[in-house]
Amino acid sequence: MPAEQLQLFASLDFPGRTVVLVREMAERLGVSVRHLLNEIDDGSLGVLDLKSAGSSRRAARIPIECYRAYVAKRLSGTDQTVAAFILSLPRAVRRSLILELPAEERRALCLELKESLK
């Protein structure tokens, strides 16, 4: 859903985009390209590798959903801030993030989200 945009921390988002380049993500988050390539190599950041057959050069594109999930997993702050950010994510991304949590953390987050809706 490229038309969707994060409401909280909108300055970190890429409105209308379906994929971003590693370089763009590094600039937006203020980290090095090497750091993100390490995250890709260890599986912490999902990418589409579009390099041609026989090419040794990486042609990584980061789906916007992977970018948003990466940011969400690294967000720290008050429970209300985290809950507000998670609620601002597109429903499918929010659901997949919640399902990745261990059961106890999932219950706690769901309770916090429920409280923040009151």
N, C-alpha and C positions, 0 to 999 in steps of 0.2 A: 504494500500500500504506500507507494511513494508520496502521495499527497499529504500523508500524515506527518506531523512534526511534533517533537517533544515539546511539552508545555513548560516543564521545569527544566532549567539548564538548556534552554533553546539555543543558546550560543554555541553549544557543543554539537548540535545536530547539523545535518546536511539536507535541508528541505527539498523535496522533489527528486531526490537521488535514490537510485536502487543499489548502486555500488560506489565505493570510494577507493582511491588509490592508497597504498601504504604511506606514501609521502604526504598525502593530504591529511590522513588520520594522525600522523606524527606531528604535523604542524598544528592541527586543531587541539591536540591534547598536550602539546609542549614536551614531547618525548622524542627520542632519536628514532630514525628509521631502523637502525640496528636493533634497538630494544623491541620494536614490533616484529621484526623478522625472527628474533629469538622466541617471542610469544607464539608466532605462527609455527615455528619448528617444534616447540614443545606441546602444541595442541591447545594452547590457551585462547587462540584467536582463529576462528574459522575463515577460510578464504577459498576463492575459486582460482585455481592455477590455470591460466590460459596460455601457457607457453606452447610453442609449436613443437612438433615431434623433432627430436634431435637437437633442440636448442638447450643450451645450458643456462640461459638467462631466465630468471623467474619473471612471470607476468601475473602477479597476484592482484586480484580484485576482491575487496571485502564487501560482502553483501551488507546492506544497511542494517539488517536484523542482527547480524553478527557484531557489527560495530556497536549498536545500542546495547546488546547483551553484554559486551565487553565492558562498556562504561558502567552499566548497572551493577555488575558483579564487583566492581572496584569502588563503588560509591560508599563513602563513610559519612557519618554525621548522626544527628538525632534520629530516632525511630520515625518521627514524623516526616523528616526530610527524605529519608529512604522510602517510606511509604508513598509520599507524594510523587517521587520520581518514578517509582514502579507503576503507580496508577496512571502516569502520563504516557507510559509505553503503549504501543498498539497491543490489542488484546492477545493476539497469537504469541507475540514476544513475551508478554507478561506471563502467560500461561506456561510457556516452555521454561522460563526462568524459575518459576515457582516449583514446577515438577522436578527440576534438577536438584532442589534442596533436599537434605535429609529430612525424614518425616517430622522430627521434633522442631526443626527450624521452620519447616513449611507451616506447621500448626501455629507457631508463634507469629510468623509473618501474616498469615491469614487473619489472625485475631487483630493484629495491628492495623491491617488494611480495613477491616470491618469497623474498627474504632474511628479511623480517620474519615470514614464516610458519614459518620453521625453528625 
